[in-house]
Amino acid sequence: MSRYVQDLSKAMSQDGASQFQEVIRQELELSVKKELEKILTTAPSHEFEHTKKDLDGFRKLFHRFLQEKGPSVDWGKIQRPPEDSIQPYEKIKARGLPDNISSVLNKLVVVKLNGGLGTSMGCKGPKSLIGVRNENTFLDLTVQQIEHLNKTYNTDVPLVLMNSFNTDEDTKKILQKYNHCRVKIYTFNQSRYPRINKESLLPVAKDVSYSGENTEAWYPPGHGDIYASFYNSGLLDTLIGEGKEYIFVSNIDNLGATVDLYILNHLMNPPNGKPCEFVMEVTNKTRADVKGGTLTQYEGKLRLVEIAQVPRAHVDEFKSVSKFKIFNTNNLWISLAAVKRLQEQNAIDMEIIVNPKVQDYLRRFESIPDMLELDHLTVSGDVTFGKNVSLKGTVIIIANHGDRIDIPPGAVLENKIVSGNLRILDH
């Protein structure tokens, strides 16, 4: 009898805790809703509808964020992808190309993700406008690549740039220099969401501006936002109306991500006759790729798993090059009709990956370390680097919560793991 009473009491306690958490979630959602309504009132009339769409999208994302606890994948269900799910490139290439490859190309659109700034490279402004070779920028070289494709095959492959609020204005100013090029260029903006305070979970932004104190109060919500933003922009329907069928998506700073005619032909003319709506280019994983996404089989379906989704106890297993041999290049081929269908059915349900904002990034380096011989670097926690530090091979530096590691000036770290607490103070 006493055992029954204890079990019942425990069940009631758990039920009460669950109800309490649900009340807290509801109160928090109500508070966020009120804050977003205040922000919306500050939007200029010409931006009101667009801002409302963004804030409505954020509310849905925030609701899901509160509902999801812990890793979004059950590690026990993760398996290696079946061998036949990955087609060797040599096999695709061996099919050759049809005589009408130009008409196949006319059904393609190249989309470049152009939302990032060059701050991690020590530059201001859009990453795409950084000079990389002979004074040509990432954007210059991208336009040249597509123009060469159009001239060679007498086609009309357009370039679409997915900008963010950080890059849109500067990018549009520079686009006029390409008016003489044989490339149609379109742009659309990904969503703009307010950052939330880590403790209160309330929006940091107090109004819609993103200058001055509000500069860090907004963020573009990742590349997964391409589906909703592309659809909401109206550009998706425009391109479908022009007879376009597929988009090739890649990062603007990935100059190796060029249109591959053999992959395109494989999509347009599948050997089994079944149309394919999504293709991801993958490659063999190396030591430098341990933090990237990998392809798995999960509950009978192919699924991309990122390191942020992995339970902490299995991170090392996830990084293993021997178990998970595939690395996502982030080069994607996607059916426009499929994006339209799934958006209208509200059927795209991607996992939420929390991305904490790191402040004072550049202040942690007294000078840029020598990384000429560096293969892989992982830095986690409160870490600073002195002057003239040299990093070689594989270097992993982990400062646990509450600890700090100061790498001393002139230090040479080669194939080292640094952990614990190391403070260097002026005497």
KEKETI-702473 format. One record per residue (C-alpha): residue in one letter; x, y, z. Coordinates in Angstrom, 3 decimals. Layout:
<segus>
segu res=A c1=X c2=Y c3=Z
...
</segus>
This chain:
<segus>
segu res=M c1=0.000 c2=0.000 c3=0.000
segu res=S c1=2.804 c2=2.392 c3=0.899
segu res=R c1=4.511 c2=1.638 c3=-2.435
segu res=Y c1=1.275 c2=2.494 c3=-4.279
segu res=V c1=0.938 c2=5.791 c3=-2.378
segu res=Q c1=4.566 c2=6.702 c3=-3.147
segu res=D c1=4.112 c2=5.952 c3=-6.853
segu res=L c1=0.865 c2=7.924 c3=-6.961
segu res=S c1=2.503 c2=10.855 c3=-5.176
segu res=K c1=5.404 c2=10.748 c3=-7.625
segu res=A c1=3.023 c2=10.678 c3=-10.587
segu res=M c1=1.058 c2=13.623 c3=-9.186
segu res=S c1=4.309 c2=15.503 c3=-8.594
segu res=Q c1=5.447 c2=14.897 c3=-12.167
segu res=D c1=2.036 c2=15.893 c3=-13.503
segu res=G c1=2.112 c2=19.077 c3=-11.436
segu res=A c1=5.583 c2=19.961 c3=-12.710
segu res=S c1=4.445 c2=19.362 c3=-16.265
segu res=Q c1=1.411 c2=21.618 c3=-15.799
segu res=F c1=3.636 c2=24.288 c3=-14.222
segu res=Q c1=6.025 c2=24.188 c3=-17.193
segu res=E c1=3.092 c2=24.473 c3=-19.599
segu res=V c1=1.782 c2=27.556 c3=-17.762
segu res=I c1=5.258 c2=29.107 c3=-17.904
segu res=R c1=5.445 c2=28.422 c3=-21.664
segu res=Q c1=2.043 c2=29.997 c3=-22.258
segu res=E c1=2.954 c2=33.086 c3=-20.222
segu res=L c1=6.235 c2=33.418 c3=-22.081
segu res=E c1=4.541 c2=33.137 c3=-25.470
segu res=L c1=2.047 c2=35.811 c3=-24.418
segu res=S c1=4.884 c2=38.110 c3=-23.299
segu res=V c1=6.736 c2=37.601 c3=-26.585
segu res=K c1=3.533 c2=38.268 c3=-28.544
segu res=K c1=3.084 c2=41.597 c3=-26.731
segu res=E c1=6.717 c2=42.568 c3=-27.369
segu res=L c1=6.397 c2=41.733 c3=-31.083
segu res=E c1=3.206 c2=43.792 c3=-31.335
segu res=K c1=5.076 c2=46.759 c3=-29.823
segu res=I c1=7.888 c2=46.329 c3=-32.344
segu res=L c1=5.409 c2=46.132 c3=-35.238
segu res=T c1=3.893 c2=49.503 c3=-34.304
segu res=T c1=7.280 c2=51.120 c3=-35.045
segu res=A c1=7.374 c2=49.829 c3=-38.650
segu res=P c1=7.016 c2=52.455 c3=-41.427
segu res=S c1=3.880 c2=52.014 c3=-43.527
segu res=H c1=5.825 c2=50.806 c3=-46.590
segu res=E c1=7.519 c2=48.087 c3=-44.486
segu res=F c1=4.520 c2=47.101 c3=-42.360
segu res=E c1=3.303 c2=44.036 c3=-44.292
segu res=H c1=6.801 c2=42.648 c3=-44.824
segu res=T c1=7.697 c2=43.183 c3=-41.160
segu res=K c1=4.441 c2=41.546 c3=-40.066
segu res=K c1=5.260 c2=38.441 c3=-42.149
segu res=D c1=8.706 c2=38.246 c3=-40.554
segu res=L c1=7.385 c2=38.606 c3=-37.003
segu res=D c1=4.599 c2=36.071 c3=-37.628
segu res=G c1=7.244 c2=33.644 c3=-38.881
segu res=F c1=9.322 c2=34.279 c3=-35.768
segu res=R c1=6.341 c2=33.619 c3=-33.492
segu res=K c1=5.832 c2=30.200 c3=-35.092
segu res=L c1=9.532 c2=29.427 c3=-34.734
segu res=F c1=9.557 c2=30.572 c3=-31.096
segu res=H c1=6.524 c2=28.390 c3=-30.315
segu res=R c1=8.354 c2=25.339 c3=-31.660
segu res=F c1=11.516 c2=26.364 c3=-29.796
segu res=L c1=9.625 c2=26.283 c3=-26.486
segu res=Q c1=8.079 c2=22.895 c3=-27.276
segu res=E c1=11.322 c2=21.158 c3=-28.237
segu res=K c1=13.587 c2=20.094 c3=-25.396
segu res=G c1=16.934 c2=18.374 c3=-25.779
segu res=P c1=18.443 c2=16.968 c3=-28.972
segu res=S c1=16.023 c2=16.698 c3=-31.887
segu res=V c1=17.237 c2=13.231 c3=-32.869
segu res=D c1=17.115 c2=9.885 c3=-31.071
segu res=W c1=20.679 c2=8.611 c3=-31.410
segu res=G c1=19.578 c2=4.993 c3=-31.263
segu res=K c1=17.586 c2=5.448 c3=-34.487
segu res=I c1=20.483 c2=6.856 c3=-36.517
segu res=Q c1=21.978 c2=4.497 c3=-39.090
segu res=R c1=24.372 c2=4.763 c3=-41.980
segu res=P c1=22.612 c2=5.619 c3=-45.238
segu res=P c1=22.001 c2=2.688 c3=-47.616
segu res=E c1=24.690 c2=2.228 c3=-50.254
segu res=D c1=22.244 c2=2.718 c3=-53.129
segu res=S c1=21.065 c2=6.075 c3=-51.741
segu res=I c1=24.358 c2=7.695 c3=-52.758
segu res=Q c1=25.127 c2=7.682 c3=-56.469
segu res=P c1=28.856 c2=7.760 c3=-57.322
segu res=Y c1=29.635 c2=10.730 c3=-59.540
segu res=E c1=31.520 c2=8.499 c3=-61.987
segu res=K c1=28.330 c2=6.511 c3=-62.554
segu res=I c1=26.317 c2=9.672 c3=-63.253
segu res=K c1=29.008 c2=11.034 c3=-65.556
segu res=A c1=29.232 c2=7.745 c3=-67.483
segu res=R c1=25.702 c2=8.329 c3=-68.839
segu res=G c1=27.044 c2=11.176 c3=-70.939
segu res=L c1=25.086 c2=14.234 c3=-72.037
segu res=P c1=22.117 c2=14.499 c3=-74.400
segu res=D c1=22.229 c2=16.525 c3=-77.598
segu res=N c1=19.648 c2=18.940 c3=-76.180
segu res=I c1=21.712 c2=19.979 c3=-73.132
segu res=S c1=20.992 c2=23.659 c3=-73.907
segu res=S c1=17.239 c2=23.133 c3=-73.505
segu res=V c1=17.921 c2=21.291 c3=-70.242
segu res=L c1=20.018 c2=24.223 c3=-68.982
segu res=N c1=17.196 c2=26.638 c3=-69.808
segu res=K c1=15.162 c2=24.982 c3=-67.035
segu res=L c1=17.785 c2=25.786 c3=-64.382
segu res=V c1=18.233 c2=28.700 c3=-61.965
segu res=V c1=21.413 c2=29.282 c3=-59.934
segu res=V c1=20.741 c2=30.511 c3=-56.384
segu res=K c1=23.564 c2=31.872 c3=-54.242
segu res=L c1=23.201 c2=32.369 c3=-50.488
segu res=N c1=24.371 c2=35.951 c3=-50.021
segu res=G c1=23.295 c2=36.811 c3=-46.495
segu res=G c1=26.658 c2=36.697 c3=-44.742
segu res=L c1=29.014 c2=39.497 c3=-43.778
segu res=G c1=32.791 c2=39.320 c3=-44.043
segu res=T c1=33.378 c2=39.979 c3=-40.337
segu res=S c1=34.963 c2=36.555 c3=-39.723
segu res=M c1=37.544 c2=37.513 c3=-42.385
segu res=G c1=38.176 c2=40.874 c3=-40.740
segu res=C c1=36.180 c2=42.775 c3=-43.403
segu res=K c1=33.127 c2=45.000 c3=-43.336
segu res=G c1=30.136 c2=44.582 c3=-45.629
segu res=P c1=28.859 c2=41.537 c3=-47.551
segu res=K c1=31.229 c2=38.597 c3=-47.843
segu res=S c1=30.383 c2=38.399 c3=-51.556
segu res=L c1=32.070 c2=41.776 c3=-52.171
segu res=I c1=35.460 c2=40.742 c3=-50.780
segu res=G c1=38.228 c2=40.693 c3=-53.392
segu res=V c1=39.638 c2=37.181 c3=-53.726
segu res=R c1=41.600 c2=36.976 c3=-57.008
segu res=N c1=43.005 c2=39.666 c3=-59.302
segu res=E c1=40.698 c2=42.223 c3=-57.640
segu res=N c1=37.657 c2=40.102 c3=-58.541
segu res=T c1=35.136 c2=39.545 c3=-55.744
segu res=F c1=33.170 c2=36.387 c3=-54.976
segu res=L c1=30.216 c2=37.994 c3=-56.758
segu res=D c1=32.307 c2=39.007 c3=-59.793
segu res=L c1=33.573 c2=35.458 c3=-60.244
segu res=T c1=30.095 c2=33.985 c3=-59.764
segu res=V c1=28.634 c2=36.238 c3=-62.481
segu res=Q c1=31.550 c2=35.388 c3=-64.783
segu res=Q c1=30.967 c2=31.658 c3=-64.267
segu res=I c1=27.282 c2=31.867 c3=-65.202
segu res=E c1=27.938 c2=34.223 c3=-68.116
segu res=H c1=30.470 c2=31.713 c3=-69.489
segu res=L c1=27.837 c2=28.977 c3=-69.170
segu res=N c1=25.221 c2=31.047 c3=-71.023
segu res=K c1=27.605 c2=32.011 c3=-73.821
segu res=T c1=29.017 c2=28.504 c3=-74.258
segu res=Y c1=25.637 c2=26.779 c3=-74.526
segu res=N c1=23.553 c2=29.732 c3=-75.785
segu res=T c1=21.249 c2=29.481 c3=-72.777
segu res=D c1=19.494 c2=31.748 c3=-70.287
segu res=V c1=20.456 c2=30.581 c3=-66.793
segu res=P c1=19.619 c2=33.387 c3=-64.325
segu res=L c1=21.367 c2=34.149 c3=-61.040
segu res=V c1=19.275 c2=34.647 c3=-57.904
segu res=L c1=20.844 c2=36.121 c3=-54.768
segu res=M c1=19.248 c2=35.436 c3=-51.397
segu res=N c1=20.299 c2=38.545 c3=-49.477
segu res=S c1=19.787 c2=39.394 c3=-45.837
segu res=F c1=19.021 c2=42.765 c3=-44.282
segu res=N c1=22.783 c2=42.937 c3=-43.622
segu res=T c1=23.763 c2=42.612 c3=-47.288
segu res=D c1=20.799 c2=43.744 c3=-49.409
segu res=E c1=21.542 c2=47.461 c3=-49.723
segu res=D c1=25.267 c2=47.104 c3=-50.495
segu res=T c1=24.638 c2=44.244 c3=-52.923
segu res=K c1=21.982 c2=46.127 c3=-54.911
segu res=K c1=24.319 c2=49.112 c3=-55.291
segu res=I c1=26.940 c2=46.936 c3=-56.948
segu res=L c1=24.605 c2=44.973 c3=-59.256
segu res=Q c1=24.402 c2=47.765 c3=-61.838
segu res=K c1=28.003 c2=47.005 c3=-62.864
segu res=Y c1=26.739 c2=43.722 c3=-64.353
segu res=N c1=24.136 c2=45.289 c3=-66.667
segu res=H c1=26.284 c2=44.486 c3=-69.701
segu res=C c1=26.718 c2=40.823 c3=-68.705
segu res=R c1=24.704 c2=38.026 c3=-70.262
segu res=V c1=23.163 c2=37.065 c3=-66.930
segu res=K c1=19.760 c2=38.006 c3=-65.539
segu res=I c1=20.158 c2=38.755 c3=-61.839
segu res=Y c1=17.306 c2=38.644 c3=-59.328
segu res=T c1=17.364 c2=39.204 c3=-55.574
segu res=F c1=15.105 c2=38.467 c3=-52.653
segu res=N c1=15.566 c2=38.853 c3=-48.918
segu res=Q c1=15.528 c2=36.135 c3=-46.336
segu res=S c1=13.530 c2=36.815 c3=-43.185
segu res=R c1=14.614 c2=39.171 c3=-40.416
segu res=Y c1=13.996 c2=37.840 c3=-36.909
segu res=P c1=14.648 c2=39.469 c3=-33.511
segu res=R c1=17.325 c2=37.969 c3=-31.287
segu res=I c1=16.169 c2=36.856 c3=-27.855
segu res=N c1=17.861 c2=37.387 c3=-24.508
segu res=K c1=19.366 c2=34.142 c3=-23.216
segu res=E c1=17.912 c2=34.621 c3=-19.719
segu res=S c1=14.490 c2=36.220 c3=-20.284
segu res=L c1=13.886 c2=34.721 c3=-23.768
segu res=L c1=12.288 c2=38.047 c3=-24.743
segu res=P c1=13.247 c2=39.977 c3=-27.912
segu res=V c1=16.279 c2=42.231 c3=-27.539
segu res=A c1=14.951 c2=44.654 c3=-30.180
segu res=K c1=12.650 c2=47.461 c3=-29.105
segu res=D c1=11.801 c2=48.724 c3=-32.604
segu res=V c1=12.249 c2=47.685 c3=-36.246
segu res=S c1=15.418 c2=49.689 c3=-36.878
segu res=Y c1=18.727 c2=47.862 c3=-37.219
segu res=S c1=21.212 c2=50.631 c3=-36.705
segu res=G c1=22.963 c2=52.009 c3=-33.642
segu res=E c1=22.086 c2=50.054 c3=-30.507
segu res=N c1=19.734 c2=47.844 c3=-32.532
segu res=T c1=22.460 c2=46.595 c3=-34.892
segu res=E c1=22.880 c2=43.307 c3=-33.020
segu res=A c1=19.190 c2=42.941 c3=-32.140
segu res=W c1=18.197 c2=41.217 c3=-35.392
segu res=Y c1=19.427 c2=38.162 c3=-37.257
segu res=P c1=18.809 c2=36.315 c3=-40.548
segu res=P c1=17.449 c2=32.863 c3=-39.550
segu res=G c1=19.785 c2=30.557 c3=-41.431
segu res=H c1=19.831 c2=28.964 c3=-44.862
segu res=G c1=16.793 c2=26.793 c3=-44.129
segu res=D c1=14.736 c2=29.968 c3=-44.447
segu res=I c1=15.241 c2=29.875 c3=-48.227
segu res=Y c1=12.048 c2=27.889 c3=-48.856
segu res=A c1=9.645 c2=30.260 c3=-47.087
segu res=S c1=11.417 c2=33.459 c3=-48.154
segu res=F c1=11.709 c2=32.365 c3=-51.802
segu res=Y c1=8.006 c2=31.480 c3=-51.860
segu res=N c1=6.885 c2=34.660 c3=-50.063
segu res=S c1=8.934 c2=36.880 c3=-52.384
segu res=G c1=6.826 c2=35.890 c3=-55.404
segu res=L c1=9.998 c2=35.105 c3=-57.347
segu res=L c1=9.330 c2=31.360 c3=-57.124
segu res=D c1=6.074 c2=31.703 c3=-59.091
segu res=T c1=7.725 c2=34.059 c3=-61.584
segu res=L c1=10.477 c2=31.560 c3=-62.383
segu res=I c1=8.046 c2=28.649 c3=-62.661
segu res=G c1=6.020 c2=30.781 c3=-65.080
segu res=E c1=9.177 c2=31.212 c3=-67.183
segu res=G c1=9.563 c2=27.446 c3=-67.492
segu res=K c1=12.240 c2=26.967 c3=-64.840
segu res=E c1=12.145 c2=23.631 c3=-63.010
segu res=Y c1=15.197 c2=23.331 c3=-60.738
segu res=I c1=17.409 c2=25.564 c3=-58.624
segu res=F c1=21.061 c2=24.896 c3=-57.844
segu res=V c1=21.778 c2=26.343 c3=-54.386
segu res=S c1=25.210 c2=26.998 c3=-52.868
segu res=N c1=27.103 c2=29.508 c3=-50.734
segu res=I c1=28.328 c2=32.662 c3=-52.481
segu res=D c1=31.887 c2=32.101 c3=-51.214
segu res=N c1=32.055 c2=28.545 c3=-52.573
segu res=L c1=33.604 c2=29.178 c3=-55.977
segu res=G c1=33.948 c2=25.448 c3=-56.560
segu res=A c1=30.149 c2=25.112 c3=-56.559
segu res=T c1=29.538 c2=25.391 c3=-60.294
segu res=V c1=26.748 c2=23.984 c3=-62.456
segu res=D c1=27.521 c2=20.343 c3=-63.218
segu res=L c1=25.849 c2=19.298 c3=-66.465
segu res=Y c1=25.968 c2=15.597 c3=-65.612
segu res=I c1=24.123 c2=16.071 c3=-62.314
segu res=L c1=21.594 c2=18.338 c3=-64.018
segu res=N c1=20.979 c2=15.735 c3=-66.731
segu res=H c1=20.603 c2=13.062 c3=-64.029
segu res=L c1=17.845 c2=15.185 c3=-62.469
segu res=M c1=16.042 c2=16.014 c3=-65.683
segu res=N c1=16.368 c2=12.545 c3=-67.191
segu res=P c1=16.482 c2=10.079 c3=-64.261
segu res=P c1=17.574 c2=6.559 c3=-65.272
segu res=N c1=14.631 c2=4.941 c3=-63.443
segu res=G c1=12.110 c2=7.398 c3=-64.858
segu res=K c1=11.138 c2=8.646 c3=-61.388
segu res=P c1=11.542 c2=12.411 c3=-60.939
segu res=C c1=13.870 c2=13.462 c3=-58.124
segu res=E c1=12.926 c2=16.545 c3=-56.099
segu res=F c1=16.049 c2=17.016 c3=-53.994
segu res=V c1=19.714 c2=16.153 c3=-54.516
segu res=M c1=22.553 c2=16.939 c3=-52.128
segu res=E c1=26.161 c2=16.841 c3=-53.282
segu res=V c1=28.236 c2=14.984 c3=-50.693
segu res=T c1=31.895 c2=14.043 c3=-50.436
segu res=N c1=34.153 c2=11.942 c3=-48.247
segu res=K c1=34.653 c2=13.293 c3=-44.743
segu res=T c1=38.123 c2=14.396 c3=-43.624
segu res=R c1=39.559 c2=15.380 c3=-40.246
segu res=A c1=38.800 c2=19.014 c3=-41.046
segu res=D c1=35.095 c2=18.253 c3=-41.567
segu res=V c1=34.254 c2=16.845 c3=-38.135
segu res=K c1=31.750 c2=19.591 c3=-37.293
segu res=G c1=29.861 c2=19.543 c3=-40.586
segu res=G c1=26.560 c2=17.821 c3=-41.304
segu res=T c1=26.441 c2=14.189 c3=-42.342
segu res=L c1=23.894 c2=12.090 c3=-44.200
segu res=T c1=22.142 c2=9.339 c3=-42.209
segu res=Q c1=19.152 c2=7.045 c3=-42.383
segu res=Y c1=16.603 c2=7.924 c3=-39.707
segu res=E c1=13.296 c2=6.104 c3=-39.273
segu res=G c1=13.560 c2=4.700 c3=-42.778
segu res=K c1=14.308 c2=8.040 c3=-44.465
segu res=L c1=17.439 c2=9.900 c3=-45.494
segu res=R c1=18.182 c2=12.727 c3=-43.101
segu res=L c1=20.906 c2=15.336 c3=-42.736
segu res=V c1=22.138 c2=15.524 c3=-39.144
segu res=E c1=24.138 c2=18.510 c3=-37.884
segu res=I c1=26.437 c2=18.399 c3=-34.860
segu res=A c1=24.151 c2=20.755 c3=-32.895
segu res=Q c1=21.427 c2=18.070 c3=-33.011
segu res=V c1=23.620 c2=15.326 c3=-31.553
segu res=P c1=23.338 c2=14.381 c3=-27.848
segu res=R c1=26.515 c2=15.418 c3=-26.015
segu res=A c1=27.415 c2=11.832 c3=-25.114
segu res=H c1=27.598 c2=10.903 c3=-28.810
segu res=V c1=29.462 c2=13.914 c3=-30.241
segu res=D c1=32.767 c2=12.035 c3=-30.557
segu res=E c1=31.002 c2=9.171 c3=-32.311
segu res=F c1=29.367 c2=11.658 c3=-34.680
segu res=K c1=32.759 c2=13.186 c3=-35.522
segu res=S c1=34.199 c2=9.772 c3=-36.338
segu res=V c1=35.483 c2=9.605 c3=-39.903
segu res=S c1=35.256 c2=5.811 c3=-39.869
segu res=K c1=31.565 c2=5.569 c3=-38.893
segu res=F c1=30.091 c2=8.587 c3=-40.690
segu res=K c1=32.047 c2=8.924 c3=-43.908
segu res=I c1=29.847 c2=11.423 c3=-45.737
segu res=F c1=30.112 c2=15.219 c3=-45.541
segu res=N c1=27.481 c2=17.681 c3=-46.798
segu res=T c1=28.950 c2=20.222 c3=-49.240
segu res=N c1=25.801 c2=22.385 c3=-49.005
segu res=N c1=25.420 c2=22.220 c3=-52.793
segu res=L c1=21.738 c2=21.451 c3=-53.338
segu res=W c1=19.564 c2=20.772 c3=-56.397
segu res=I c1=15.882 c2=21.385 c3=-55.631
segu res=S c1=12.652 c2=21.142 c3=-57.618
segu res=L c1=10.801 c2=24.473 c3=-57.759
segu res=A c1=7.448 c2=22.701 c3=-58.074
segu res=A c1=8.222 c2=20.687 c3=-54.920
segu res=V c1=9.074 c2=23.831 c3=-52.933
segu res=K c1=5.810 c2=25.458 c3=-54.052
segu res=R c1=3.753 c2=22.356 c3=-53.195
segu res=L c1=5.286 c2=21.828 c3=-49.752
segu res=Q c1=5.065 c2=25.506 c3=-48.814
segu res=E c1=1.391 c2=25.646 c3=-49.742
segu res=Q c1=0.765 c2=22.470 c3=-47.750
segu res=N c1=2.766 c2=23.876 c3=-44.807
segu res=A c1=4.631 c2=20.557 c3=-44.895
segu res=I c1=8.250 c2=21.706 c3=-44.487
segu res=D c1=9.145 c2=21.064 c3=-40.858
segu res=M c1=12.856 c2=21.539 c3=-40.295
segu res=E c1=14.635 c2=21.100 c3=-36.977
segu res=I c1=15.487 c2=24.139 c3=-34.884
segu res=I c1=19.193 c2=24.661 c3=-34.239
segu res=V c1=19.954 c2=27.176 c3=-31.474
segu res=N c1=22.901 c2=29.416 c3=-32.361
segu res=P c1=24.197 c2=31.513 c3=-29.436
segu res=K c1=25.680 c2=34.862 c3=-30.448
segu res=V c1=29.350 c2=35.258 c3=-29.507
segu res=Q c1=30.341 c2=38.815 c3=-28.660
segu res=D c1=33.770 c2=40.462 c3=-28.838
segu res=Y c1=35.087 c2=37.839 c3=-31.268
segu res=L c1=38.041 c2=39.849 c3=-32.602
segu res=R c1=39.031 c2=41.106 c3=-29.144
segu res=R c1=40.034 c2=37.553 c3=-28.249
segu res=F c1=42.960 c2=37.725 c3=-30.684
segu res=E c1=45.914 c2=40.066 c3=-30.036
segu res=S c1=47.035 c2=39.151 c3=-33.557
segu res=I c1=45.945 c2=36.641 c3=-36.189
segu res=P c1=47.558 c2=33.247 c3=-35.416
segu res=D c1=49.851 c2=31.571 c3=-37.959
segu res=M c1=47.609 c2=28.811 c3=-39.372
segu res=L c1=49.497 c2=27.934 c3=-42.554
segu res=E c1=50.094 c2=24.343 c3=-41.384
segu res=L c1=46.781 c2=23.980 c3=-39.517
segu res=D c1=44.493 c2=21.094 c3=-40.528
segu res=H c1=41.704 c2=21.510 c3=-37.973
segu res=L c1=40.882 c2=23.884 c3=-35.120
segu res=T c1=38.140 c2=23.581 c3=-32.516
segu res=V c1=37.741 c2=26.334 c3=-29.907
segu res=S c1=35.033 c2=26.177 c3=-27.252
segu res=G c1=34.387 c2=28.417 c3=-24.268
segu res=D c1=36.197 c2=31.494 c3=-22.921
segu res=V c1=39.494 c2=31.429 c3=-24.857
segu res=T c1=41.909 c2=34.244 c3=-25.796
segu res=F c1=45.018 c2=34.194 c3=-28.002
segu res=G c1=48.213 c2=36.199 c3=-27.432
segu res=K c1=50.434 c2=37.650 c3=-30.155
segu res=N c1=52.369 c2=35.493 c3=-32.631
segu res=V c1=50.645 c2=32.212 c3=-31.761
segu res=S c1=51.283 c2=29.362 c3=-34.212
segu res=L c1=48.750 c2=26.550 c3=-34.753
segu res=K c1=49.664 c2=23.359 c3=-36.635
segu res=G c1=48.031 c2=20.015 c3=-37.359
segu res=T c1=44.913 c2=19.378 c3=-35.268
segu res=V c1=44.397 c2=21.740 c3=-32.324
segu res=I c1=41.465 c2=21.496 c3=-29.915
segu res=I c1=41.043 c2=24.087 c3=-27.143
segu res=I c1=38.164 c2=23.643 c3=-24.707
segu res=A c1=37.517 c2=25.884 c3=-21.703
segu res=N c1=34.804 c2=24.400 c3=-19.519
segu res=H c1=31.947 c2=26.507 c3=-18.173
segu res=G c1=33.328 c2=29.020 c3=-15.665
segu res=D c1=36.942 c2=28.483 c3=-16.766
segu res=R c1=39.145 c2=30.554 c3=-19.048
segu res=I c1=42.147 c2=29.677 c3=-21.186
segu res=D c1=44.698 c2=32.307 c3=-22.270
segu res=I c1=47.037 c2=31.037 c3=-24.979
segu res=P c1=50.324 c2=32.857 c3=-24.219
segu res=P c1=52.142 c2=35.023 c3=-26.791
segu res=G c1=54.504 c2=33.083 c3=-29.027
segu res=A c1=52.953 c2=29.708 c3=-28.179
segu res=V c1=53.293 c2=26.924 c3=-30.756
segu res=L c1=50.520 c2=24.322 c3=-30.587
segu res=E c1=50.929 c2=21.306 c3=-32.859
segu res=N c1=48.491 c2=18.366 c3=-32.612
segu res=K c1=47.485 c2=19.418 c3=-29.086
segu res=I c1=44.370 c2=19.270 c3=-26.925
segu res=V c1=44.205 c2=22.127 c3=-24.406
segu res=S c1=41.601 c2=21.970 c3=-21.643
segu res=G c1=41.021 c2=23.105 c3=-18.082
segu res=N c1=41.878 c2=26.593 c3=-16.820
segu res=L c1=44.903 c2=28.716 c3=-17.795
segu res=R c1=45.028 c2=32.391 c3=-16.809
segu res=I c1=47.851 c2=34.786 c3=-17.650
segu res=L c1=47.717 c2=38.026 c3=-15.649
segu res=D c1=49.943 c2=41.109 c3=-15.558
segu res=H c1=52.221 c2=41.079 c3=-12.491
</segus>
